[in-house]
Amino acid sequence: MQPILANYTASITELKKSPTQLLNGAGDEVIAILNHNVPSAYLVPSKLYEKMMDIIDDYHLSLEVEKSLNDGDKPIKVNLDDL
C-alpha cells in the first residue's frame, strides 16, 4: 500500500468540480489527489512550494561549497569589508 503524505485528500473528480473550495478547506496544507484511492498528485500551496524550492536550492549550493572546499586547493582568506 502506498502511503498518503498529506492530511487532506481529494479525488480528481472533486478537484475538477471545485478546486478553490479544496484549497480553502485545506488552508496552507498539502492535498493528496487520489485516483482510485491511490495518490496520483499532490496539490501544494504556493508558499510551501516556494519554501521547498529554497531548501532544494540551499542544498545544491551546499554541495557546491563542499565540493569546492574538498578540491585540494588552498583556501584564500578574504575580509568581507575588503569586498
mmCIF file as gemmi writes it, N, C-alpha and C atoms, coordinates in Angstrom:
data_model
loop_
_atom_site.group_PDB
_atom_site.id
_atom_site.type_symbol
_atom_site.label_atom_id
_atom_site.label_alt_id
_atom_site.label_comp_id
_atom_site.label_asym_id
_atom_site.label_entity_id
_atom_site.label_seq_id
_atom_site.pdbx_PDB_ins_code
_atom_site.Cartn_x
_atom_site.Cartn_y
_atom_site.Cartn_z
_atom_site.occupancy
_atom_site.B_iso_or_equiv
_atom_site.pdbx_formal_charge
_atom_site.auth_seq_id
_atom_site.auth_asym_id
_atom_site.pdbx_PDB_model_num
ATOM 1 N N . MET Axp A 1 ? 0.836 -1.179 0 1 0 ? 1 A 1
ATOM 2 C CA . MET Axp A 1 ? 0 0 0 1 0 ? 1 A 1
ATOM 3 C C . MET Axp A 1 ? 0.887 1.25 0 1 0 ? 1 A 1
ATOM 4 N N . GLN Axp A 2 ? 0.562 2.179 -0.839 1 0 ? 2 A 1
ATOM 5 C CA . GLN Axp A 2 ? 1.333 3.421 -0.964 1 0 ? 2 A 1
ATOM 6 C C . GLN Axp A 2 ? 0.879 4.423 0.11 1 0 ? 2 A 1
ATOM 7 N N . PRO Axp A 3 ? 1.828 5.004 0.865 1 0 ? 3 A 1
ATOM 8 C CA . PRO Axp A 3 ? 1.42 5.966 1.902 1 0 ? 3 A 1
ATOM 9 C C . PRO Axp A 3 ? 0.895 7.261 1.287 1 0 ? 3 A 1
ATOM 10 N N . ILE Axp A 4 ? -0.008 7.901 2.01 1 0 ? 4 A 1
ATOM 11 C CA . ILE Axp A 4 ? -0.524 9.206 1.606 1 0 ? 4 A 1
ATOM 12 C C . ILE Axp A 4 ? 0.173 10.239 2.476 1 0 ? 4 A 1
ATOM 13 N N . LEU Axp A 5 ? 0.958 11.106 1.852 1 0 ? 5 A 1
ATOM 14 C CA . LEU Axp A 5 ? 1.799 12.054 2.582 1 0 ? 5 A 1
ATOM 15 C C . LEU Axp A 5 ? 1.12 13.42 2.707 1 0 ? 5 A 1
ATOM 16 N N . ALA Axp A 6 ? -0.131 13.414 3.127 1 0 ? 6 A 1
ATOM 17 C CA . ALA Axp A 6 ? -0.877 14.662 3.295 1 0 ? 6 A 1
ATOM 18 C C . ALA Axp A 6 ? -2.005 14.427 4.288 1 0 ? 6 A 1
ATOM 19 N N . ASN Axp A 7 ? -2.405 15.488 4.959 1 0 ? 7 A 1
ATOM 20 C CA . ASN Axp A 7 ? -3.53 15.402 5.895 1 0 ? 7 A 1
ATOM 21 C C . ASN Axp A 7 ? -4.873 15.525 5.194 1 0 ? 7 A 1
ATOM 22 N N . TYR Axp A 8 ? -4.872 16.063 3.98 1 0 ? 8 A 1
ATOM 23 C CA . TYR Axp A 8 ? -6.098 16.254 3.208 1 0 ? 8 A 1
ATOM 24 C C . TYR Axp A 8 ? -6.009 15.452 1.92 1 0 ? 8 A 1
ATOM 25 N N . THR Axp A 9 ? -7.146 14.89 1.517 1 0 ? 9 A 1
ATOM 26 C CA . THR Axp A 9 ? -7.207 14.157 0.262 1 0 ? 9 A 1
ATOM 27 C C . THR Axp A 9 ? -8.431 14.599 -0.53 1 0 ? 9 A 1
ATOM 28 N N . ALA Axp A 10 ? -8.357 14.41 -1.838 1 0 ? 10 A 1
ATOM 29 C CA . ALA Axp A 10 ? -9.485 14.686 -2.719 1 0 ? 10 A 1
ATOM 30 C C . ALA Axp A 10 ? -9.325 13.831 -3.964 1 0 ? 10 A 1
ATOM 31 N N . SER Axp A 11 ? -10.446 13.488 -4.547 1 0 ? 11 A 1
ATOM 32 C CA . SER Axp A 11 ? -10.401 12.736 -5.798 1 0 ? 11 A 1
ATOM 33 C C . SER Axp A 11 ? -10.17 13.713 -6.951 1 0 ? 11 A 1
ATOM 34 N N . ILE Axp A 12 ? -9.796 13.169 -8.091 1 0 ? 12 A 1
ATOM 35 C CA . ILE Axp A 12 ? -9.63 14.002 -9.282 1 0 ? 12 A 1
ATOM 36 C C . ILE Axp A 12 ? -10.959 14.661 -9.639 1 0 ? 12 A 1
ATOM 37 N N . THR Axp A 13 ? -12.051 13.936 -9.45 1 0 ? 13 A 1
ATOM 38 C CA . THR Axp A 13 ? -13.384 14.486 -9.731 1 0 ? 13 A 1
ATOM 39 C C . THR Axp A 13 ? -13.67 15.687 -8.841 1 0 ? 13 A 1
ATOM 40 N N . GLU Axp A 14 ? -13.349 15.58 -7.54 1 0 ? 14 A 1
ATOM 41 C CA . GLU Axp A 14 ? -13.542 16.705 -6.62 1 0 ? 14 A 1
ATOM 42 C C . GLU Axp A 14 ? -12.684 17.899 -7.031 1 0 ? 14 A 1
ATOM 43 N N . LEU Axp A 15 ? -11.466 17.618 -7.476 1 0 ? 15 A 1
ATOM 44 C CA . LEU Axp A 15 ? -10.57 18.685 -7.911 1 0 ? 15 A 1
ATOM 45 C C . LEU Axp A 15 ? -11.148 19.409 -9.12 1 0 ? 15 A 1
ATOM 46 N N . LYS Axp A 16 ? -11.69 18.65 -10.07 1 0 ? 16 A 1
ATOM 47 C CA . LYS Axp A 16 ? -12.295 19.257 -11.261 1 0 ? 16 A 1
ATOM 48 C C . LYS Axp A 16 ? -13.51 20.111 -10.893 1 0 ? 16 A 1
ATOM 49 N N . LYS Axp A 17 ? -14.324 19.613 -9.947 1 0 ? 17 A 1
ATOM 50 C CA . LYS Axp A 17 ? -15.559 20.307 -9.566 1 0 ? 17 A 1
ATOM 51 C C . LYS Axp A 17 ? -15.292 21.647 -8.909 1 0 ? 17 A 1
ATOM 52 N N . SER Axp A 18 ? -14.418 21.646 -7.909 1 0 ? 18 A 1
ATOM 53 C CA . SER Axp A 18 ? -14.252 22.867 -7.115 1 0 ? 18 A 1
ATOM 54 C C . SER Axp A 18 ? -12.845 22.989 -6.533 1 0 ? 18 A 1
ATOM 55 N N . PRO Axp A 19 ? -11.878 23.343 -7.374 1 0 ? 19 A 1
ATOM 56 C CA . PRO Axp A 19 ? -10.503 23.472 -6.867 1 0 ? 19 A 1
ATOM 57 C C . PRO Axp A 19 ? -10.365 24.55 -5.791 1 0 ? 19 A 1
ATOM 58 N N . THR Axp A 20 ? -11.085 25.649 -5.951 1 0 ? 20 A 1
ATOM 59 C CA . THR Axp A 20 ? -10.99 26.732 -4.962 1 0 ? 20 A 1
ATOM 60 C C . THR Axp A 20 ? -11.509 26.283 -3.611 1 0 ? 20 A 1
ATOM 61 N N . GLN Axp A 21 ? -12.59 25.537 -3.604 1 0 ? 21 A 1
ATOM 62 C CA . GLN Axp A 21 ? -13.152 25.038 -2.353 1 0 ? 21 A 1
ATOM 63 C C . GLN Axp A 21 ? -12.167 24.096 -1.658 1 0 ? 21 A 1
ATOM 64 N N . LEU Axp A 22 ? -11.496 23.249 -2.428 1 0 ? 22 A 1
ATOM 65 C CA . LEU Axp A 22 ? -10.486 22.352 -1.851 1 0 ? 22 A 1
ATOM 66 C C . LEU Axp A 22 ? -9.35 23.142 -1.222 1 0 ? 22 A 1
ATOM 67 N N . LEU Axp A 23 ? -8.842 24.128 -1.961 1 0 ? 23 A 1
ATOM 68 C CA . LEU Axp A 23 ? -7.735 24.939 -1.446 1 0 ? 23 A 1
ATOM 69 C C . LEU Axp A 23 ? -8.139 25.68 -0.186 1 0 ? 23 A 1
ATOM 70 N N . ASN Axp A 24 ? -9.337 26.246 -0.175 1 0 ? 24 A 1
ATOM 71 C CA . ASN Axp A 24 ? -9.811 26.972 1.005 1 0 ? 24 A 1
ATOM 72 C C . ASN Axp A 24 ? -9.973 26.03 2.193 1 0 ? 24 A 1
ATOM 73 N N . GLY Axp A 25 ? -10.462 24.826 1.935 1 0 ? 25 A 1
ATOM 74 C CA . GLY Axp A 25 ? -10.667 23.859 3.013 1 0 ? 25 A 1
ATOM 75 C C . GLY Axp A 25 ? -9.369 23.366 3.631 1 0 ? 25 A 1
ATOM 76 N N . ALA Axp A 26 ? -8.341 23.245 2.826 1 0 ? 26 A 1
ATOM 77 C CA . ALA Axp A 26 ? -7.062 22.731 3.321 1 0 ? 26 A 1
ATOM 78 C C . ALA Axp A 26 ? -6.189 23.827 3.924 1 0 ? 26 A 1
ATOM 79 N N . GLY Axp A 27 ? -6.495 25.074 3.617 1 0 ? 27 A 1
ATOM 80 C CA . GLY Axp A 27 ? -5.672 26.176 4.133 1 0 ? 27 A 1
ATOM 81 C C . GLY Axp A 27 ? -4.281 26.121 3.549 1 0 ? 27 A 1
ATOM 82 N N . ASP Axp A 28 ? -3.279 26.05 4.409 1 0 ? 28 A 1
ATOM 83 C CA . ASP Axp A 28 ? -1.879 26.018 3.972 1 0 ? 28 A 1
ATOM 84 C C . ASP Axp A 28 ? -1.322 24.594 3.919 1 0 ? 28 A 1
ATOM 85 N N . GLU Axp A 29 ? -2.206 23.616 3.888 1 0 ? 29 A 1
ATOM 86 C CA . GLU Axp A 29 ? -1.794 22.215 3.895 1 0 ? 29 A 1
ATOM 87 C C . GLU Axp A 29 ? -1.77 21.633 2.479 1 0 ? 29 A 1
ATOM 88 N N . VAL Axp A 30 ? -1.006 20.584 2.321 1 0 ? 30 A 1
ATOM 89 C CA . VAL Axp A 30 ? -0.913 19.848 1.06 1 0 ? 30 A 1
ATOM 90 C C . VAL Axp A 30 ? -2.155 18.968 0.906 1 0 ? 30 A 1
ATOM 91 N N . ILE Axp A 31 ? -2.615 18.822 -0.329 1 0 ? 31 A 1
ATOM 92 C CA . ILE Axp A 31 ? -3.752 17.951 -0.621 1 0 ? 31 A 1
ATOM 93 C C . ILE Axp A 31 ? -3.266 16.818 -1.527 1 0 ? 31 A 1
ATOM 94 N N . ALA Axp A 32 ? -3.502 15.585 -1.116 1 0 ? 32 A 1
ATOM 95 C CA . ALA Axp A 32 ? -3.189 14.435 -1.964 1 0 ? 32 A 1
ATOM 96 C C . ALA Axp A 32 ? -4.368 14.237 -2.914 1 0 ? 32 A 1
ATOM 97 N N . ILE Axp A 33 ? -4.077 14.214 -4.209 1 0 ? 33 A 1
ATOM 98 C CA . ILE Axp A 33 ? -5.103 13.973 -5.215 1 0 ? 33 A 1
ATOM 99 C C . ILE Axp A 33 ? -5.089 12.48 -5.523 1 0 ? 33 A 1
ATOM 100 N N . LEU Axp A 34 ? -6.231 11.835 -5.295 1 0 ? 34 A 1
ATOM 101 C CA . LEU Axp A 34 ? -6.312 10.387 -5.42 1 0 ? 34 A 1
ATOM 102 C C . LEU Axp A 34 ? -6.993 9.974 -6.716 1 0 ? 34 A 1
ATOM 103 N N . ASN Axp A 35 ? -6.466 8.912 -7.3 1 0 ? 35 A 1
ATOM 104 C CA . ASN Axp A 35 ? -7.073 8.272 -8.456 1 0 ? 35 A 1
ATOM 105 C C . ASN Axp A 35 ? -7.256 6.809 -8.075 1 0 ? 35 A 1
ATOM 106 N N . HIS Axp A 36 ? -8.496 6.36 -7.919 1 0 ? 36 A 1
ATOM 107 C CA . HIS Axp A 36 ? -8.803 5.005 -7.447 1 0 ? 36 A 1
ATOM 108 C C . HIS Axp A 36 ? -8.139 4.755 -6.093 1 0 ? 36 A 1
ATOM 109 N N . ASN Axp A 37 ? -8.248 5.748 -5.204 1 0 ? 37 A 1
ATOM 110 C CA . ASN Axp A 37 ? -7.715 5.689 -3.831 1 0 ? 37 A 1
ATOM 111 C C . ASN Axp A 37 ? -6.204 5.542 -3.743 1 0 ? 37 A 1
ATOM 112 N N . VAL Axp A 38 ? -5.519 5.905 -4.804 1 0 ? 38 A 1
ATOM 113 C CA . VAL Axp A 38 ? -4.049 5.899 -4.815 1 0 ? 38 A 1
ATOM 114 C C . VAL Axp A 38 ? -3.594 7.318 -5.156 1 0 ? 38 A 1
ATOM 115 N N . PRO Axp A 39 ? -2.64 7.871 -4.391 1 0 ? 39 A 1
ATOM 116 C CA . PRO Axp A 39 ? -2.172 9.228 -4.696 1 0 ? 39 A 1
ATOM 117 C C . PRO Axp A 39 ? -1.588 9.315 -6.107 1 0 ? 39 A 1
ATOM 118 N N . SER Axp A 40 ? -2.102 10.239 -6.893 1 0 ? 40 A 1
ATOM 119 C CA . SER Axp A 40 ? -1.576 10.436 -8.243 1 0 ? 40 A 1
ATOM 120 C C . SER Axp A 40 ? -0.875 11.783 -8.371 1 0 ? 40 A 1
ATOM 121 N N . ALA Axp A 41 ? -1.145 12.682 -7.413 1 0 ? 41 A 1
ATOM 122 C CA . ALA Axp A 41 ? -0.514 14.005 -7.419 1 0 ? 41 A 1
ATOM 123 C C . ALA Axp A 41 ? -0.694 14.635 -6.043 1 0 ? 41 A 1
ATOM 124 N N . TYR Axp A 42 ? 0.095 15.657 -5.81 1 0 ? 42 A 1
ATOM 125 C CA . TYR Axp A 42 ? -0.053 16.445 -4.588 1 0 ? 42 A 1
ATOM 126 C C . TYR Axp A 42 ? -0.24 17.9 -4.982 1 0 ? 42 A 1
ATOM 127 N N . LEU Axp A 43 ? -1.231 18.525 -4.407 1 0 ? 43 A 1
ATOM 128 C CA . LEU Axp A 43 ? -1.509 19.937 -4.636 1 0 ? 43 A 1
ATOM 129 C C . LEU Axp A 43 ? -0.869 20.696 -3.478 1 0 ? 43 A 1
ATOM 130 N N . VAL Axp A 44 ? 0.16 21.475 -3.808 1 0 ? 44 A 1
ATOM 131 C CA . VAL Axp A 44 ? 0.967 22.142 -2.781 1 0 ? 44 A 1
ATOM 132 C C . VAL Axp A 44 ? 0.716 23.644 -2.849 1 0 ? 44 A 1
ATOM 133 N N . PRO Axp A 45 ? 0.379 24.278 -1.703 1 0 ? 45 A 1
ATOM 134 C CA . PRO Axp A 45 ? 0.199 25.736 -1.702 1 0 ? 45 A 1
ATOM 135 C C . PRO Axp A 45 ? 1.475 26.452 -2.151 1 0 ? 45 A 1
ATOM 136 N N . SER Axp A 46 ? 1.31 27.587 -2.797 1 0 ? 46 A 1
ATOM 137 C CA . SER Axp A 46 ? 2.452 28.288 -3.398 1 0 ? 46 A 1
ATOM 138 C C . SER Axp A 46 ? 3.518 28.662 -2.373 1 0 ? 46 A 1
ATOM 139 N N . LYS Axp A 47 ? 3.13 29.104 -1.189 1 0 ? 47 A 1
ATOM 140 C CA . LYS Axp A 47 ? 4.136 29.476 -0.177 1 0 ? 47 A 1
ATOM 141 C C . LYS Axp A 47 ? 4.977 28.279 0.238 1 0 ? 47 A 1
ATOM 142 N N . LEU Axp A 48 ? 4.333 27.134 0.392 1 0 ? 48 A 1
ATOM 143 C CA . LEU Axp A 48 ? 5.069 25.926 0.761 1 0 ? 48 A 1
ATOM 144 C C . LEU Axp A 48 ? 5.975 25.486 -0.384 1 0 ? 48 A 1
ATOM 145 N N . TYR Axp A 49 ? 5.483 25.569 -1.611 1 0 ? 49 A 1
ATOM 146 C CA . TYR Axp A 49 ? 6.295 25.204 -2.777 1 0 ? 49 A 1
ATOM 147 C C . TYR Axp A 49 ? 7.533 26.095 -2.86 1 0 ? 49 A 1
ATOM 148 N N . GLU Axp A 50 ? 7.352 27.403 -2.663 1 0 ? 50 A 1
ATOM 149 C CA . GLU Axp A 50 ? 8.494 28.331 -2.7 1 0 ? 50 A 1
ATOM 150 C C . GLU Axp A 50 ? 9.503 27.99 -1.611 1 0 ? 50 A 1
ATOM 151 N N . LYS Axp A 51 ? 9.01 27.634 -0.418 1 0 ? 51 A 1
ATOM 152 C CA . LYS Axp A 51 ? 9.914 27.253 0.675 1 0 ? 51 A 1
ATOM 153 C C . LYS Axp A 51 ? 10.672 25.975 0.315 1 0 ? 51 A 1
ATOM 154 N N . MET Axp A 52 ? 9.973 25.003 -0.28 1 0 ? 52 A 1
ATOM 155 C CA . MET Axp A 52 ? 10.621 23.763 -0.702 1 0 ? 52 A 1
ATOM 156 C C . MET Axp A 52 ? 11.712 24.041 -1.73 1 0 ? 52 A 1
ATOM 157 N N . MET Axp A 53 ? 11.433 24.921 -2.674 1 0 ? 53 A 1
ATOM 158 C CA . MET Axp A 53 ? 12.427 25.252 -3.697 1 0 ? 53 A 1
ATOM 159 C C . MET Axp A 53 ? 13.637 25.945 -3.08 1 0 ? 53 A 1
ATOM 160 N N . ASP Axp A 54 ? 13.42 26.815 -2.091 1 0 ? 54 A 1
ATOM 161 C CA . ASP Axp A 54 ? 14.539 27.456 -1.392 1 0 ? 54 A 1
ATOM 162 C C . ASP Axp A 54 ? 15.41 26.416 -0.691 1 0 ? 54 A 1
ATOM 163 N N . ILE Axp A 55 ? 14.774 25.445 -0.052 1 0 ? 55 A 1
ATOM 164 C CA . ILE Axp A 55 ? 15.52 24.386 0.639 1 0 ? 55 A 1
ATOM 165 C C . ILE Axp A 55 ? 16.341 23.578 -0.358 1 0 ? 55 A 1
ATOM 166 N N . ILE Axp A 56 ? 15.736 23.248 -1.495 1 0 ? 56 A 1
ATOM 167 C CA . ILE Axp A 56 ? 16.452 22.481 -2.524 1 0 ? 56 A 1
ATOM 168 C C . ILE Axp A 56 ? 17.622 23.291 -3.079 1 0 ? 56 A 1
ATOM 169 N N . ASP Axp A 57 ? 17.398 24.586 -3.338 1 0 ? 57 A 1
ATOM 170 C CA . ASP Axp A 57 ? 18.478 25.452 -3.822 1 0 ? 57 A 1
ATOM 171 C C . ASP Axp A 57 ? 19.619 25.519 -2.81 1 0 ? 57 A 1
ATOM 172 N N . ASP Axp A 58 ? 19.272 25.682 -1.528 1 0 ? 58 A 1
ATOM 173 C CA . ASP Axp A 58 ? 20.295 25.728 -0.48 1 0 ? 58 A 1
ATOM 174 C C . ASP Axp A 58 ? 21.08 24.421 -0.416 1 0 ? 58 A 1
ATOM 175 N N . TYR Axp A 59 ? 20.381 23.309 -0.57 1 0 ? 59 A 1
ATOM 176 C CA . TYR Axp A 59 ? 21.041 22.007 -0.552 1 0 ? 59 A 1
ATOM 177 C C . TYR Axp A 59 ? 22.048 21.892 -1.694 1 0 ? 59 A 1
ATOM 178 N N . HIS Axp A 60 ? 21.632 22.263 -2.898 1 0 ? 60 A 1
ATOM 179 C CA . HIS Axp A 60 ? 22.549 22.179 -4.043 1 0 ? 60 A 1
ATOM 180 C C . HIS Axp A 60 ? 23.731 23.138 -3.878 1 0 ? 60 A 1
ATOM 181 N N . LEU Axp A 61 ? 23.476 24.31 -3.324 1 0 ? 61 A 1
ATOM 182 C CA . LEU Axp A 61 ? 24.561 25.252 -3.055 1 0 ? 61 A 1
ATOM 183 C C . LEU Axp A 61 ? 25.536 24.67 -2.034 1 0 ? 61 A 1
ATOM 184 N N . SER Axp A 62 ? 25.013 24.002 -1.004 1 0 ? 62 A 1
ATOM 185 C CA . SER Axp A 62 ? 25.903 23.401 0 1 0 ? 62 A 1
ATOM 186 C C . SER Axp A 62 ? 26.761 22.299 -0.614 1 0 ? 62 A 1
ATOM 187 N N . LEU Axp A 63 ? 26.207 21.562 -1.586 1 0 ? 63 A 1
ATOM 188 C CA . LEU Axp A 63 ? 27.005 20.546 -2.276 1 0 ? 63 A 1
ATOM 189 C C . LEU Axp A 63 ? 28.147 21.18 -3.057 1 0 ? 63 A 1
ATOM 190 N N . GLU Axp A 64 ? 27.873 22.308 -3.711 1 0 ? 64 A 1
ATOM 191 C CA . GLU Axp A 64 ? 28.917 23.018 -4.462 1 0 ? 64 A 1
ATOM 192 C C . GLU Axp A 64 ? 29.99 23.551 -3.523 1 0 ? 64 A 1
ATOM 193 N N . VAL Axp A 65 ? 29.577 24.083 -2.387 1 0 ? 65 A 1
ATOM 194 C CA . VAL Axp A 65 ? 30.538 24.598 -1.403 1 0 ? 65 A 1
ATOM 195 C C . VAL Axp A 65 ? 31.404 23.454 -0.892 1 0 ? 65 A 1
ATOM 196 N N . GLU Axp A 66 ? 30.776 22.335 -0.545 1 0 ? 66 A 1
ATOM 197 C CA . GLU Axp A 66 ? 31.512 21.171 -0.05 1 0 ? 66 A 1
ATOM 198 C C . GLU Axp A 66 ? 32.51 20.67 -1.093 1 0 ? 66 A 1
ATOM 199 N N . LYS Axp A 67 ? 32.076 20.625 -2.345 1 0 ? 67 A 1
ATOM 200 C CA . LYS Axp A 67 ? 32.959 20.181 -3.424 1 0 ? 67 A 1
ATOM 201 C C . LYS Axp A 67 ? 34.141 21.145 -3.562 1 0 ? 67 A 1
ATOM 202 N N . SER Axp A 68 ? 33.873 22.422 -3.461 1 0 ? 68 A 1
ATOM 203 C CA . SER Axp A 68 ? 34.916 23.425 -3.592 1 0 ? 68 A 1
ATOM 204 C C . SER Axp A 68 ? 35.911 23.353 -2.424 1 0 ? 68 A 1
ATOM 205 N N . LEU Axp A 69 ? 35.392 23.103 -1.232 1 0 ? 69 A 1
ATOM 206 C CA . LEU Axp A 69 ? 36.262 23.015 -0.058 1 0 ? 69 A 1
ATOM 207 C C . LEU Axp A 69 ? 37.149 21.773 -0.09 1 0 ? 69 A 1
ATOM 208 N N . ASN Axp A 70 ? 36.695 20.751 -0.775 1 0 ? 70 A 1
ATOM 209 C CA . ASN Axp A 70 ? 37.433 19.486 -0.809 1 0 ? 70 A 1
ATOM 210 C C . ASN Axp A 70 ? 38.173 19.249 -2.12 1 0 ? 70 A 1
ATOM 211 N N . ASP Axp A 71 ? 38.395 20.293 -2.92 1 0 ? 71 A 1
ATOM 212 C CA . ASP Axp A 71 ? 39.042 20.095 -4.224 1 0 ? 71 A 1
ATOM 213 C C . ASP Axp A 71 ? 40.563 20.093 -4.144 1 0 ? 71 A 1
ATOM 214 N N . GLY Axp A 72 ? 41.119 20.273 -2.942 1 0 ? 72 A 1
ATOM 215 C CA . GLY Axp A 72 ? 42.564 20.217 -2.779 1 0 ? 72 A 1
ATOM 216 C C . GLY Axp A 72 ? 43.257 21.56 -2.88 1 0 ? 72 A 1
ATOM 217 N N . ASP Axp A 73 ? 42.583 22.579 -3.375 1 0 ? 73 A 1
ATOM 218 C CA . ASP Axp A 73 ? 43.178 23.913 -3.446 1 0 ? 73 A 1
ATOM 219 C C . ASP Axp A 73 ? 43.211 24.54 -2.06 1 0 ? 73 A 1
ATOM 220 N N . LYS Axp A 74 ? 44.246 25.373 -1.84 1 0 ? 74 A 1
ATOM 221 C CA . LYS Axp A 74 ? 44.368 26.056 -0.566 1 0 ? 74 A 1
ATOM 222 C C . LYS Axp A 74 ? 43.356 27.216 -0.525 1 0 ? 74 A 1
ATOM 223 N N . PRO Axp A 75 ? 42.555 27.299 0.55 1 0 ? 75 A 1
ATOM 224 C CA . PRO Axp A 75 ? 41.571 28.385 0.641 1 0 ? 75 A 1
ATOM 225 C C . PRO Axp A 75 ? 42.245 29.749 0.72 1 0 ? 75 A 1
ATOM 226 N N . ILE Axp A 76 ? 41.593 30.761 0.21 1 0 ? 76 A 1
ATOM 227 C CA . ILE Axp A 76 ? 42.087 32.132 0.262 1 0 ? 76 A 1
ATOM 228 C C . ILE Axp A 76 ? 41.261 32.872 1.291 1 0 ? 76 A 1
ATOM 229 N N . LYS Axp A 77 ? 41.935 33.487 2.273 1 0 ? 77 A 1
ATOM 230 C CA . LYS Axp A 77 ? 41.237 34.233 3.313 1 0 ? 77 A 1
ATOM 231 C C . LYS Axp A 77 ? 40.815 35.591 2.758 1 0 ? 77 A 1
ATOM 232 N N . VAL Axp A 78 ? 39.545 35.949 2.944 1 0 ? 78 A 1
ATOM 233 C CA . VAL Axp A 78 ? 39.007 37.193 2.424 1 0 ? 78 A 1
ATOM 234 C C . VAL Axp A 78 ? 38.279 37.918 3.543 1 0 ? 78 A 1
ATOM 235 N N . ASN Axp A 79 ? 38.484 39.208 3.633 1 0 ? 79 A 1
ATOM 236 C CA . ASN Axp A 79 ? 37.764 40.04 4.592 1 0 ? 79 A 1
ATOM 237 C C . ASN Axp A 79 ? 36.57 40.637 3.86 1 0 ? 79 A 1
ATOM 238 N N . LEU Axp A 80 ? 35.378 40.466 4.383 1 0 ? 80 A 1
ATOM 239 C CA . LEU Axp A 80 ? 34.172 40.972 3.743 1 0 ? 80 A 1
ATOM 240 C C . LEU Axp A 80 ? 34.209 42.49 3.541 1 0 ? 80 A 1
ATOM 241 N N . ASP Axp A 81 ? 34.867 43.209 4.445 1 0 ? 81 A 1
ATOM 242 C CA . ASP Axp A 81 ? 34.971 44.67 4.314 1 0 ? 81 A 1
ATOM 243 C C . ASP Axp A 81 ? 35.804 45.068 3.11 1 0 ? 81 A 1
ATOM 244 N N . ASP Axp A 82 ? 36.704 44.192 2.681 1 0 ? 82 A 1
ATOM 245 C CA . ASP Axp A 82 ? 37.548 44.489 1.525 1 0 ? 82 A 1
ATOM 246 C C . ASP Axp A 82 ? 36.822 44.277 0.197 1 0 ? 82 A 1
ATOM 247 N N . LEU Axp A 83 ? 35.698 43.595 0.239 1 0 ? 83 A 1
ATOM 248 C CA . LEU Axp A 83 ? 34.956 43.33 -0.987 1 0 ? 83 A 1
ATOM 249 C C . LEU Axp A 83 ? 34.172 44.559 -1.31 1 0 ? 83 A 1
